[in-house]
């Protein structure tokens, strides 16, 4: 909606805008215009089969990975590593990791697979930390799993609230090596 004013600062129809109302209108207009840009910074996964997967249950979050399209012949040379973890404050010296499991589950009636993570306690190496060492906020990895690349179906992972899912795409070359017969 556009506000049309004349040279005296009043709306057509004889209503005069005060400075405060003008400021409010400008702020409201900027808020409305910037709202779609904020949603764009948090992209939502969009895939035709995504509605087949259930929403996250209480205490869980659903993460979705939509892979770039590849032909069936190309997909055999790729794998996807799913990595579940959590952003945490660490001592910056010790290696930390989350225990847990990442289990594939069948989506009944569809023939698709989704993954469900169960996270356990944090484990750490036992290197002494010098006094005054600042803490480091970083991703602490938990369970991971290497799965086949399939760009026709979204990868859906359910994790406990506060956890997140990252992934890595692995690729193979066309070169193969011959094993020695022994």
C-alpha positions in Angstrom: 0.0 0.0 0.0 1.4 3.4 -0.9 0.6 6.6 1.0 0.1 9.5 -1.4 0.7 13.0 0.1 0.5 16.4 -1.3 3.2 19.2 -0.9 1.7 20.1 2.5 2.3 16.6 4.0 -1.4 15.6 4.2 -3.0 12.6 2.7 -5.3 13.0 -0.2 -8.7 13.5 1.3 -7.6 16.2 3.8 -6.0 14.3 6.7 -2.8 15.9 8.0 0.1 13.7 9.0 2.0 14.8 12.1 5.8 14.0 12.4 5.1 11.2 14.8 2.5 9.5 12.5 4.9 9.9 9.5 7.7 8.2 11.5 5.3 5.4 12.6 4.2 4.9 9.0 7.8 4.8 7.7 8.8 2.3 10.4 5.7 0.1 9.8 6.4 0.2 6.0 10.1 -0.7 6.5 9.1 -3.6 8.8 6.6 -5.0 6.3 9.1 -4.7 3.4 11.9 -6.3 5.4 9.8 -9.2 6.7 10.3 -11.4 3.6 14.0 -10.7 3.7 14.2 -12.1 7.2 12.5 -15.3 6.1 14.9 -15.6 3.2 17.8 -15.7 5.7 16.2 -18.8 7.3 15.5 -20.9 4.2 13.0 -23.7 4.5 13.5 -27.0 2.7 11.1 -27.5 -0.2 10.6 -30.9 -1.8 7.6 -32.7 -3.2 8.0 -35.7 -0.9 8.6 -33.7 2.3 5.0 -33.8 3.4 5.2 -37.6 3.7 7.6 -37.2 6.7 6.0 -36.5 10.0 6.6 -33.2 12.0 9.0 -33.5 14.8 7.6 -35.0 18.1 7.9 -33.1 21.4 11.4 -32.5 22.5 12.8 -33.1 18.9 13.7 -31.0 15.9 13.4 -32.0 12.3 16.3 -31.2 9.9 15.9 -31.6 6.1 18.7 -31.9 3.5 17.7 -31.5 -0.2 20.6 -32.6 -2.3 21.5 -31.1 -5.7 20.1 -33.1 -8.6 22.3 -35.7 -10.2 21.5 -38.4 -12.7 21.3 -42.0 -11.4 24.6 -42.8 -13.1 26.3 -39.9 -11.3 24.9 -40.6 -7.9 26.8 -43.8 -7.5 30.1 -41.8 -7.2 28.7 -39.8 -4.2 27.9 -40.5 -0.5 26.5 -38.2 2.1 27.9 -38.1 5.7 25.3 -37.1 8.2 26.8 -35.5 11.3 24.8 -34.8 14.5 26.2 -32.5 17.1 25.7 -29.5 19.3 27.2 -26.0 19.6 28.9 -25.9 23.0 31.5 -24.0 25.0 34.7 -26.1 25.2 38.0 -25.5 26.9 39.7 -25.1 23.6 42.3 -27.7 24.4 40.6 -31.1 24.8 38.9 -33.1 22.1 35.2 -33.3 22.9 32.5 -35.5 21.4 28.9 -36.5 22.0 28.0 -40.1 22.5 24.8 -41.4 21.0 23.3 -43.2 18.0 22.0 -42.2 14.6 19.5 -44.9 13.5 17.8 -45.3 10.1 14.0 -45.8 10.4 11.6 -46.8 7.6 8.8 -44.4 6.7 5.9 -46.8 6.6 3.8 -46.8 3.4 6.3 -44.8 1.4 9.5 -46.9 1.2 11.6 -43.9 2.3 14.1 -43.8 5.2 14.5 -41.1 7.8 17.1 -40.9 10.6 16.6 -40.4 14.3 19.4 -39.4 16.6 19.7 -40.2 20.3 22.4 -38.2 22.1 24.2 -39.2 25.3 26.7 -37.5 27.5 29.7 -35.5 26.4 33.1 -37.2 26.5 36.4 -35.5 26.5 40.2 -36.1 26.4 41.9 -35.3 29.6 44.6 -32.8 28.7 45.3 -30.3 31.4 44.1 -26.8 30.5 46.4 -23.9 31.3 44.9 -21.3 33.7 43.3 -18.4 31.9 42.7 -20.3 28.7 39.5 -18.8 27.1 36.6 -21.1 26.3 35.8 -21.7 22.6 32.2 -22.0 21.3 32.3 -24.7 18.6 30.4 -27.5 17.1 30.9 -30.7 19.0 30.3 -33.8 16.9 28.2 -36.7 17.9 27.2 -39.8 15.9 27.7 -39.7 12.1 26.7 -42.0 9.3 27.6 -42.4 5.7 24.6 -42.9 3.4 24.1 -43.2 -0.3 23.4 -40.1 -2.4 19.8 -39.9 -3.6 18.8 -36.5 -5.0 15.2 -37.6 -5.6 14.2 -37.9 -1.9 15.0 -35.5 0.9 17.1 -36.6 3.8 15.2 -36.1 7.0 16.9 -36.3 10.4 15.1 -36.0 13.8 17.4 -34.8 16.7 16.8 -33.7 20.3 16.1 -30.0 20.7 19.4 -28.0 20.9 21.2 -30.4 18.5 21.9 -29.7 14.9 22.6 -31.6 11.8 25.5 -31.0 9.4 26.5 -33.0 6.4 29.4 -33.5 4.0 29.2 -34.8 0.5 31.9 -37.4 -0.4 32.9 -38.1 -4.0 34.9 -40.8 -5.7 37.0 -40.6 -8.8 36.5 -43.0 -11.7 40.0 -44.5 -11.1 40.0 -48.0 -9.5 43.0 -50.0 -8.3 43.4 -53.7 -8.8 43.9 -55.7 -5.6 46.6 -58.3 -5.4 45.6 -61.9 -5.3 47.3 -63.6 -2.4 
